[in-house]
């Protein structure tokens, strides 16, 4: 049985990857022996994993040869700073949850002297020249992943969009898990007086990239056309998003509910299940995988997304529209409100997709099998 060092954020750290690790490590039970390496072992809150040994991430180097390989959970947040450092020191398997690590690097390397910044830019883009000048056409032109990928023995991506941009390395496209129950979440009842015609939801950290202002523009048009549509915003709002002002400007106070930060996954999913359709728009996309979309699908709720990046690889039970198009967003929302029976059929198809391809145990089995294949390919020459 493989012995794996699992290096990751863990609850209560505010990261979807922390929750992902808990579910996937649970699913690895019986498939691999797992030891946890966490940012802070003293604040660790994952009761289902309390039986596993856990150590601070900084101790991995001294314990490295107690394991077959370390598995690094890499995302675009300062929570992954120590994980990145260990991935360079002790090569292993990198599970790359986002193509771009710009956020991580802006909080670390790009705070260093200019020579350190230029070193990383030139490593990533040798064509940049000594002055570090770049002609960038998209946010994924400079991702700060090259050094990480070059050091890794293998990289797991969650989409072909990301895998195709990693160059010549041992790569596995592995679906992001979608933990679900054995049935579609009950649909909201609409049989009482003054019930909305339809409820939409947006979930997760509300950042400028989530395009909430575009969603509010679309909702405003629906309301102007006489539709009793409601919007539920589930998640913490970052300071740079003037959400209250956006809602007031569009006179939508009666149509929009904002939960703020939600403490538990169970509460978060309960809010999503209160909606008929989930809207999850990202522009620009950094190659990220949306746990919100997959949790929505696992509840039996279809999603409206932009047709690019990982989102463009979603099945047709989700509605994919051109990026940034208000007209297409309004049309998709109106079509949903006009045929709730079809929405439910799409939701059931989403649920079936998660059951068939994204269950944690299935994902864990594929991961272990691929790691073993990767180990078997490593040349061993002591002579």
C-alpha positions as a Markdown table, in Angstrom:
| # | Residue | x | y | z |
|---|---|---|---|---|
| 1 | Unk | 0.0 | 0.0 | 0.0 |
| 2 | Unk | 1.3 | 3.4 | -0.9 |
| 3 | Unk | 2.5 | 5.7 | 1.9 |
| 4 | Unk | 1.6 | 9.3 | 1.0 |
| 5 | Unk | 2.4 | 12.6 | 2.7 |
| 6 | Unk | -0.6 | 14.8 | 2.1 |
| 7 | Unk | 0.5 | 18.5 | 2.2 |
| 8 | Unk | -2.5 | 20.9 | 2.2 |
| 9 | Unk | -4.5 | 23.6 | 3.9 |
| 10 | Unk | -7.1 | 22.1 | 6.3 |
| 11 | Unk | -10.1 | 23.4 | 8.1 |
| 12 | Unk | -10.6 | 25.9 | 9.7 |
| 13 | Unk | -8.6 | 27.6 | 7.0 |
| 14 | Unk | -10.9 | 29.5 | 4.6 |
| 15 | Unk | -10.1 | 27.5 | 1.5 |
| 16 | Unk | -12.2 | 25.2 | -0.7 |
| 17 | Unk | -9.0 | 23.1 | -1.0 |
| 18 | Unk | -9.0 | 22.5 | 2.7 |
| 19 | Unk | -12.5 | 20.9 | 2.5 |
| 20 | Unk | -11.4 | 19.1 | -0.7 |
| 21 | Unk | -8.5 | 17.5 | 1.2 |
| 22 | Unk | -10.7 | 16.3 | 4.0 |
| 23 | Unk | -13.1 | 14.5 | 1.7 |
| 24 | Unk | -10.5 | 13.0 | -0.6 |
| 25 | Unk | -8.3 | 11.8 | 2.3 |
| 26 | Unk | -11.4 | 10.2 | 3.8 |
| 27 | Unk | -11.9 | 8.4 | 0.5 |
| 28 | Unk | -8.2 | 7.2 | 0.5 |
| 29 | Unk | -8.9 | 5.1 | 3.5 |
| 30 | Unk | -8.0 | 1.5 | 2.6 |
| 31 | Unk | -6.2 | 2.6 | -0.6 |
| 32 | Unk | -3.2 | 4.3 | 0.9 |
| 33 | Unk | -1.5 | 5.1 | 4.2 |
| 34 | Unk | -1.8 | 8.9 | 4.6 |
| 35 | Unk | 0.1 | 11.3 | 6.9 |
| 36 | Unk | -1.1 | 14.9 | 7.0 |
| 37 | Unk | 1.1 | 17.9 | 6.8 |
| 38 | Unk | -0.7 | 21.1 | 7.8 |
| 39 | Unk | 0.0 | 24.8 | 8.1 |
| 40 | Unk | -1.0 | 24.7 | 11.8 |
| 41 | Unk | -1.5 | 21.4 | 13.5 |
| 42 | Unk | -2.8 | 23.2 | 16.7 |
| 43 | Unk | -5.8 | 24.7 | 15.0 |
| 44 | Unk | -6.6 | 21.6 | 12.8 |
| 45 | Unk | -10.4 | 20.9 | 12.7 |
| 46 | Unk | -11.2 | 17.8 | 10.8 |
| 47 | Unk | -12.6 | 15.2 | 13.2 |
| 48 | Unk | -12.9 | 12.5 | 10.6 |
| 49 | Unk | -9.1 | 12.7 | 10.1 |
| 50 | Unk | -8.1 | 12.8 | 13.8 |
| 51 | Unk | -6.9 | 9.2 | 13.7 |
| 52 | Unk | -4.2 | 10.1 | 11.2 |
| 53 | Unk | -0.7 | 11.4 | 12.1 |
| 54 | Unk | -0.2 | 15.0 | 11.3 |
| 55 | Unk | 2.9 | 17.3 | 11.3 |
| 56 | Unk | 3.7 | 20.9 | 10.5 |
| 57 | Unk | 4.6 | 21.4 | 6.8 |
| 58 | Unk | 8.1 | 22.6 | 7.7 |
| 59 | Unk | 9.0 | 19.1 | 9.1 |
| 60 | Unk | 8.4 | 17.3 | 5.8 |
| 61 | Unk | 12.1 | 17.4 | 4.7 |
| 62 | Unk | 13.2 | 15.5 | 7.8 |
| 63 | Unk | 10.5 | 12.9 | 7.4 |
| 64 | Unk | 10.5 | 12.7 | 3.6 |
| 65 | Unk | 11.8 | 9.1 | 3.3 |
| 66 | Unk | 9.1 | 7.7 | 5.5 |
| 67 | Unk | 6.8 | 8.0 | 2.5 |
| 68 | Unk | 6.7 | 6.9 | -1.1 |
| 69 | Unk | 5.8 | 10.4 | -2.3 |
| 70 | Unk | 4.4 | 13.7 | -1.0 |
| 71 | Unk | 1.2 | 14.9 | -2.6 |
| 72 | Unk | 0.9 | 18.7 | -2.7 |
| 73 | Unk | -2.4 | 20.6 | -2.9 |
| 74 | Unk | -1.5 | 23.8 | -4.7 |
| 75 | Unk | -3.8 | 26.8 | -5.1 |
| 76 | Unk | -3.5 | 30.5 | -5.7 |
| 77 | Unk | -3.4 | 31.8 | -2.1 |
| 78 | Unk | -0.9 | 32.6 | 0.6 |
| 79 | Unk | -2.1 | 29.6 | 2.5 |
| 80 | Unk | 0.0 | 27.6 | -0.1 |
| 81 | Unk | 3.3 | 29.4 | 0.5 |
| 82 | Unk | 4.9 | 26.7 | 2.6 |
| 83 | Unk | 3.4 | 24.0 | 0.4 |
| 84 | Unk | 5.1 | 25.6 | -2.7 |
| 85 | Unk | 8.4 | 25.8 | -0.9 |
| 86 | Unk | 8.3 | 22.1 | 0.1 |
| 87 | Unk | 7.3 | 21.1 | -3.4 |
| 88 | Unk | 10.5 | 22.6 | -4.7 |
| 89 | Unk | 12.6 | 21.0 | -1.9 |
| 90 | Unk | 11.0 | 17.6 | -2.0 |
| 91 | Unk | 9.6 | 16.7 | -5.4 |
| 92 | Unk | 6.4 | 14.7 | -5.5 |
| 93 | Unk | 3.0 | 14.9 | -7.0 |
| 94 | Unk | 1.4 | 18.4 | -7.4 |
| 95 | Unk | -2.4 | 18.6 | -7.6 |
| 96 | Unk | -2.7 | 21.9 | -9.4 |
| 97 | Unk | -6.1 | 23.4 | -8.6 |
| 98 | Unk | -5.6 | 26.5 | -10.6 |
| 99 | Unk | -3.4 | 27.2 | -13.6 |
| 100 | Unk | -2.2 | 30.6 | -12.3 |
| 101 | Unk | -0.4 | 31.3 | -9.1 |
| 102 | Unk | -0.3 | 35.0 | -9.6 |
| 103 | Unk | -2.0 | 35.7 | -6.3 |
| 104 | Unk | 0.5 | 33.6 | -4.3 |
| 105 | Unk | 3.4 | 35.3 | -6.1 |
| 106 | Unk | 2.2 | 38.8 | -5.6 |
| 107 | Unk | 2.1 | 38.1 | -1.9 |
| 108 | Unk | 5.6 | 36.5 | -1.8 |
| 109 | Unk | 8.1 | 36.9 | -4.6 |
| 110 | Unk | 6.8 | 40.1 | -6.0 |
| 111 | Unk | 7.3 | 41.7 | -2.6 |
| 112 | Unk | 11.0 | 40.9 | -2.8 |
| 113 | Unk | 13.7 | 43.1 | -4.4 |
| 114 | Unk | 13.4 | 43.6 | -8.2 |
| 115 | Unk | 16.1 | 41.1 | -9.0 |
| 116 | Unk | 14.1 | 38.3 | -7.4 |
| 117 | Unk | 11.0 | 39.4 | -9.4 |
| 118 | Unk | 13.0 | 39.4 | -12.6 |
| 119 | Unk | 14.5 | 36.0 | -11.9 |
| 120 | Unk | 11.1 | 34.4 | -11.6 |
| 121 | Unk | 9.7 | 36.2 | -14.6 |
| 122 | Unk | 12.6 | 35.2 | -16.8 |
| 123 | Unk | 12.4 | 31.6 | -15.6 |
| 124 | Unk | 8.7 | 31.5 | -16.5 |
| 125 | Unk | 9.1 | 33.4 | -19.7 |
| 126 | Unk | 12.7 | 33.3 | -21.1 |
| 127 | Unk | 11.6 | 35.4 | -24.0 |
| 128 | Unk | 11.0 | 38.4 | -21.6 |
| 129 | Unk | 14.6 | 39.6 | -21.8 |
| 130 | Unk | 16.7 | 41.1 | -19.0 |
| 131 | Unk | 14.3 | 44.0 | -18.4 |
| 132 | Unk | 11.5 | 41.5 | -17.6 |
| 133 | Unk | 9.2 | 43.2 | -20.1 |
| 134 | Unk | 6.4 | 41.1 | -21.4 |
| 135 | Unk | 3.7 | 41.3 | -24.0 |
| 136 | Unk | 0.9 | 39.6 | -22.2 |
| 137 | Unk | -2.4 | 38.9 | -23.9 |
| 138 | Unk | -4.2 | 37.1 | -21.1 |
| 139 | Unk | -3.9 | 36.4 | -17.4 |
| 140 | Unk | -2.7 | 32.9 | -18.1 |
| 141 | Unk | 0.3 | 34.1 | -20.1 |
| 142 | Unk | 2.3 | 34.4 | -16.9 |
| 143 | Unk | 1.2 | 31.9 | -14.4 |
| 144 | Unk | 4.3 | 31.3 | -12.2 |
| 145 | Unk | 3.8 | 27.6 | -12.3 |
| 146 | Unk | 6.8 | 26.6 | -14.5 |
| 147 | Unk | 9.3 | 26.1 | -11.7 |
| 148 | Unk | 6.8 | 24.1 | -9.8 |
| 149 | Unk | 5.9 | 21.9 | -12.8 |
| 150 | Unk | 9.6 | 21.4 | -13.6 |
| 151 | Unk | 10.4 | 20.1 | -10.1 |
| 152 | Unk | 7.3 | 17.8 | -9.9 |
| 153 | Unk | 7.4 | 14.1 | -10.6 |
| 154 | Unk | 3.8 | 14.4 | -11.8 |
| 155 | Unk | 1.1 | 16.9 | -12.0 |
| 156 | Unk | -2.7 | 16.4 | -11.5 |
| 157 | Unk | -4.9 | 18.9 | -13.4 |
| 158 | Unk | -8.7 | 19.0 | -13.2 |
| 159 | Unk | -9.2 | 20.0 | -16.8 |
| 160 | Unk | -7.7 | 19.6 | -20.3 |
| 161 | Unk | -7.6 | 23.4 | -20.4 |
| 162 | Unk | -4.9 | 23.3 | -17.7 |
| 163 | Unk | -3.2 | 20.1 | -18.7 |
| 164 | Unk | -2.7 | 21.4 | -22.3 |
| 165 | Unk | -0.8 | 24.4 | -20.9 |
| 166 | Unk | 1.6 | 22.5 | -18.6 |
| 167 | Unk | 4.1 | 21.5 | -21.3 |
| 168 | Unk | 6.1 | 18.3 | -21.3 |
| 169 | Unk | 5.5 | 16.8 | -17.9 |
| 170 | Unk | 3.8 | 13.7 | -16.5 |
| 171 | Unk | 0.2 | 14.8 | -16.3 |
| 172 | Unk | -3.1 | 13.2 | -15.2 |
| 173 | Unk | -6.4 | 14.9 | -15.8 |
| 174 | Unk | -8.5 | 13.9 | -12.8 |
| 175 | Unk | -12.0 | 15.1 | -12.1 |
| 176 | Unk | -12.5 | 17.4 | -9.2 |
| 177 | Unk | -14.7 | 15.4 | -6.8 |
| 178 | Unk | -18.4 | 16.2 | -6.3 |
| 179 | Unk | -19.5 | 14.7 | -3.0 |
| 180 | Unk | -23.2 | 14.1 | -3.0 |
| 181 | Unk | -26.0 | 12.2 | -1.2 |
| 182 | Unk | -27.9 | 9.4 | -2.9 |
| 183 | Unk | -30.7 | 11.7 | -4.1 |
| 184 | Unk | -31.3 | 15.2 | -5.6 |
| 185 | Unk | -31.8 | 17.8 | -2.9 |
| 186 | Unk | -35.6 | 18.6 | -2.4 |
| 187 | Unk | -36.7 | 21.4 | -4.7 |
| 188 | Unk | -38.0 | 24.7 | -3.2 |
| 189 | Unk | -41.7 | 24.8 | -2.9 |
| 190 | Unk | -43.5 | 27.4 | -5.0 |
| 191 | Unk | -47.1 | 26.8 | -4.1 |
| 192 | Unk | -47.7 | 29.5 | -1.5 |
| 193 | Unk | -48.8 | 33.2 | -2.1 |
| 194 | Unk | -46.1 | 35.7 | -3.1 |
| 195 | Unk | -43.6 | 33.0 | -4.0 |
| 196 | Unk | -40.9 | 33.9 | -6.5 |
| 197 | Unk | -41.1 | 32.6 | -10.0 |
| 198 | Unk | -37.5 | 31.5 | -9.8 |
| 199 | Unk | -34.5 | 31.8 | -7.4 |
| 200 | Unk | -31.0 | 32.1 | -8.6 |
| 201 | Unk | -27.9 | 31.7 | -6.4 |
| 202 | Unk | -24.2 | 32.7 | -6.7 |
| 203 | Unk | -21.9 | 31.0 | -4.2 |
| 204 | Unk | -18.4 | 31.3 | -2.8 |
| 205 | Unk | -16.1 | 34.2 | -2.1 |
| 206 | Unk | -17.6 | 37.3 | -3.9 |
| 207 | Unk | -14.7 | 38.9 | -5.8 |
| 208 | Unk | -14.6 | 41.2 | -8.9 |
| 209 | Unk | -13.9 | 38.2 | -11.1 |
| 210 | Unk | -17.2 | 36.6 | -10.1 |
| 211 | Unk | -19.1 | 39.2 | -12.3 |
| 212 | Unk | -21.8 | 39.8 | -9.8 |
| 213 | Unk | -22.5 | 43.2 | -11.3 |
| 214 | Unk | -23.3 | 41.5 | -14.6 |
| 215 | Unk | -25.7 | 39.1 | -12.7 |
| 216 | Unk | -27.4 | 42.1 | -11.1 |
| 217 | Unk | -27.8 | 43.8 | -14.5 |
| 218 | Unk | -29.5 | 40.7 | -15.8 |
| 219 | Unk | -31.7 | 40.4 | -12.7 |
| 220 | Unk | -32.7 | 44.1 | -13.1 |
| 221 | Unk | -33.8 | 43.3 | -16.7 |
| 222 | Unk | -35.9 | 40.3 | -15.6 |
| 223 | Unk | -37.6 | 42.3 | -12.9 |
| 224 | Unk | -38.3 | 45.2 | -15.3 |
| 225 | Unk | -40.0 | 42.6 | -17.6 |
| 226 | Unk | -42.3 | 41.6 | -14.8 |
| 227 | Unk | -40.6 | 38.5 | -13.6 |
| 228 | Unk | -40.6 | 37.8 | -9.8 |
| 229 | Unk | -37.0 | 36.6 | -9.7 |
| 230 | Unk | -34.8 | 36.4 | -6.6 |
| 231 | Unk | -31.1 | 36.2 | -6.2 |
| 232 | Unk | -29.3 | 34.6 | -3.3 |
| 233 | Unk | -25.6 | 35.5 | -2.8 |
| 234 | Unk | -24.0 | 32.9 | -0.6 |
| 235 | Unk | -20.5 | 33.8 | 0.7 |
| 236 | Unk | -18.2 | 36.5 | 2.0 |
| 237 | Unk | -17.9 | 39.7 | 0.1 |
| 238 | Unk | -14.3 | 41.1 | -0.4 |
| 239 | Unk | -13.8 | 44.8 | 0.4 |
| 240 | Unk | -13.1 | 45.8 | -3.2 |
| 241 | Unk | -16.6 | 44.7 | -4.3 |
| 242 | Unk | -19.1 | 47.5 | -3.6 |
| 243 | Unk | -22.0 | 45.1 | -3.4 |
| 244 | Unk | -24.4 | 47.3 | -1.3 |
| 245 | Unk | -24.0 | 50.1 | -3.8 |
| 246 | Unk | -24.5 | 47.9 | -6.8 |
| 247 | Unk | -27.8 | 46.6 | -5.3 |
| 248 | Unk | -29.0 | 50.0 | -4.4 |
| 249 | Unk | -28.2 | 51.5 | -7.8 |
| 250 | Unk | -30.3 | 48.9 | -9.5 |
| 251 | Unk | -33.1 | 49.2 | -6.9 |
| 252 | Unk | -32.9 | 45.4 | -6.2 |
| 253 | Unk | -33.0 | 45.4 | -2.4 |
| 254 | Unk | -36.2 | 43.4 | -2.4 |
| 255 | Unk | -34.8 | 40.8 | -4.9 |
| 256 | Unk | -31.4 | 40.1 | -3.4 |
| 257 | Unk | -30.4 | 38.3 | -0.2 |
| 258 | Unk | -26.8 | 38.3 | 1.0 |
| 259 | Unk | -25.7 | 35.7 | 3.5 |
| 260 | Unk | -22.2 | 36.8 | 4.2 |
| 261 | Unk | -19.6 | 34.2 | 5.2 |
| 262 | Unk | -21.2 | 30.8 | 5.9 |
| 263 | Unk | -19.6 | 28.8 | 8.7 |
| 264 | Unk | -20.1 | 25.2 | 7.5 |
| 265 | Unk | -20.3 | 23.3 | 4.3 |
| 266 | Unk | -23.7 | 21.9 | 5.3 |
| 267 | Unk | -25.1 | 25.5 | 5.7 |
| 268 | Unk | -23.5 | 26.5 | 2.4 |
| 269 | Unk | -25.1 | 23.6 | 0.5 |
| 270 | Unk | -28.4 | 24.2 | 2.2 |
| 271 | Unk | -28.4 | 27.8 | 0.8 |
| 272 | Unk | -27.5 | 26.6 | -2.7 |
| 273 | Unk | -30.4 | 24.0 | -2.5 |
| 274 | Unk | -32.8 | 26.9 | -1.9 |
| 275 | Unk | -32.2 | 28.0 | -5.5 |
| 276 | Unk | -33.4 | 26.6 | -8.7 |
| 277 | Unk | -30.3 | 27.5 | -10.8 |
| 278 | Unk | -26.8 | 28.5 | -9.7 |
| 279 | Unk | -24.9 | 31.2 | -11.6 |
| 280 | Unk | -21.1 | 31.0 | -11.5 |
| 281 | Unk | -19.3 | 33.3 | -13.8 |
| 282 | Unk | -15.6 | 33.9 | -13.8 |
| 283 | Unk | -13.8 | 36.5 | -16.0 |
| 284 | Unk | -10.9 | 36.3 | -16.3 |
| 285 | Unk | -10.6 | 32.6 | -15.7 |
| 286 | Unk | -7.3 | 31.4 | -14.3 |
| 287 | Unk | -7.8 | 27.8 | -15.1 |
| 288 | Unk | -9.6 | 27.3 | -11.7 |
| 289 | Unk | -12.0 | 24.5 | -11.0 |
| 290 | Unk | -15.2 | 25.6 | -9.3 |
| 291 | Unk | -16.2 | 23.6 | -6.2 |
| 292 | Unk | -19.3 | 25.7 | -6.1 |
| 293 | Unk | -20.5 | 24.4 | -9.5 |
| 294 | Unk | -19.7 | 20.8 | -8.6 |
| 295 | Unk | -21.5 | 21.1 | -5.2 |
| 296 | Unk | -24.5 | 22.6 | -7.0 |
| 297 | Unk | -24.5 | 19.8 | -9.5 |
| 298 | Unk | -24.3 | 17.3 | -6.7 |
| 299 | Unk | -27.4 | 18.8 | -5.2 |
| 300 | Unk | -29.2 | 18.5 | -8.5 |
| 301 | Unk | -29.0 | 22.2 | -9.5 |
| 302 | Unk | -27.8 | 23.2 | -13.0 |
| 303 | Unk | -25.4 | 26.0 | -13.4 |
| 304 | Unk | -25.1 | 28.9 | -15.8 |
| 305 | Unk | -21.4 | 29.5 | -16.6 |
| 306 | Unk | -19.1 | 31.2 | -19.2 |
| 307 | Unk | -18.0 | 28.9 | -22.0 |
| 308 | Unk | -14.3 | 29.0 | -21.3 |
| 309 | Unk | -11.6 | 27.2 | -19.3 |
| 310 | Unk | -12.7 | 24.4 | -17.1 |
| 311 | Unk | -16.2 | 25.6 | -17.3 |
| 312 | Unk | -16.3 | 25.0 | -21.1 |
| 313 | Unk | -15.7 | 21.3 | -20.4 |
| 314 | Unk | -18.8 | 20.9 | -18.3 |
| 315 | Unk | -21.6 | 18.6 | -19.7 |
| 316 | Unk | -24.6 | 20.1 | -21.5 |
| 317 | Unk | -26.8 | 19.8 | -18.3 |
| 318 | Unk | -25.1 | 23.1 | -17.5 |
| 319 | Unk | -25.8 | 26.2 | -19.6 |
| 320 | Unk | -22.7 | 27.7 | -21.2 |
| 321 | Unk | -22.9 | 31.2 | -22.5 |
| 322 | Unk | -20.3 | 33.5 | -24.2 |
| 323 | Unk | -18.1 | 35.2 | -21.8 |
| 324 | Unk | -19.2 | 38.7 | -20.7 |
| 325 | Unk | -22.5 | 38.6 | -22.6 |
| 326 | Unk | -25.3 | 40.3 | -20.8 |
| 327 | Unk | -27.7 | 39.4 | -23.6 |
| 328 | Unk | -27.0 | 35.7 | -23.3 |
| 329 | Unk | -27.1 | 35.7 | -19.6 |
| 330 | Unk | -30.6 | 37.4 | -19.6 |
| 331 | Unk | -31.8 | 34.9 | -22.2 |
| 332 | Unk | -30.5 | 31.9 | -20.1 |
| 333 | Unk | -32.1 | 33.2 | -16.9 |
| 334 | Unk | -35.5 | 33.9 | -18.7 |
| 335 | Unk | -35.4 | 30.5 | -20.3 |
| 336 | Unk | -34.9 | 28.9 | -16.9 |
| 337 | Unk | -37.8 | 30.8 | -15.4 |
| 338 | Unk | -40.1 | 29.9 | -18.3 |
| 339 | Unk | -39.6 | 26.1 | -17.9 |
| 340 | Unk | -38.9 | 24.9 | -14.4 |
| 341 | Unk | -39.6 | 21.3 | -15.4 |
| 342 | Unk | -36.7 | 21.5 | -17.8 |
| 343 | Unk | -34.6 | 23.0 | -15.1 |
| 344 | Unk | -35.3 | 20.0 | -12.9 |
| 345 | Unk | -34.5 | 17.6 | -15.7 |
| 346 | Unk | -31.2 | 19.3 | -16.2 |
| 347 | Unk | -30.6 | 19.2 | -12.4 |
| 348 | Unk | -31.2 | 15.5 | -12.4 |
| 349 | Unk | -28.7 | 15.0 | -15.3 |
| 350 | Unk | -26.2 | 17.1 | -13.3 |
| 351 | Unk | -26.7 | 14.9 | -10.3 |
| 352 | Unk | -26.2 | 11.7 | -12.4 |
| 353 | Unk | -23.0 | 13.2 | -13.9 |
| 354 | Unk | -21.6 | 13.7 | -10.4 |
| 355 | Unk | -22.6 | 10.2 | -9.3 |
| 356 | Unk | -20.9 | 8.7 | -12.4 |
| 357 | Unk | -17.7 | 10.6 | -12.6 |
| 358 | Unk | -16.9 | 12.7 | -9.5 |
| 359 | Unk | -17.4 | 10.6 | -6.4 |
| 360 | Unk | -14.5 | 10.9 | -3.9 |
| 361 | Unk | -13.9 | 7.2 | -3.7 |
| 362 | Unk | -13.7 | 6.9 | -7.5 |
| 363 | Unk | -11.4 | 9.9 | -7.7 |
| 364 | Unk | -9.2 | 8.6 | -4.9 |
| 365 | Unk | -8.9 | 5.2 | -6.7 |
| 366 | Unk | -7.8 | 6.8 | -9.9 |
| 367 | Unk | -5.3 | 9.0 | -8.1 |
| 368 | Unk | -3.7 | 6.1 | -6.3 |
| 369 | Unk | -3.5 | 4.1 | -9.5 |
| 370 | Unk | -1.8 | 6.9 | -11.4 |
| 371 | Unk | 0.7 | 7.7 | -8.6 |
| 372 | Unk | 1.7 | 4.0 | -8.6 |
| 373 | Unk | 2.2 | 4.1 | -12.4 |
| 374 | Unk | 4.2 | 7.3 | -12.0 |
| 375 | Unk | 6.5 | 5.7 | -9.4 |
| 376 | Unk | 7.0 | 2.6 | -11.6 |
| 377 | Unk | 8.2 | 4.9 | -14.4 |
| 378 | Unk | 10.9 | 6.5 | -12.3 |
| 379 | Unk | 14.3 | 5.1 | -13.4 |
| 380 | Unk | 16.3 | 3.5 | -10.6 |
| 381 | Unk | 20.0 | 3.2 | -11.5 |
| 382 | Unk | 22.4 | 2.7 | -8.6 |
| 383 | Unk | 25.2 | 1.3 | -10.6 |
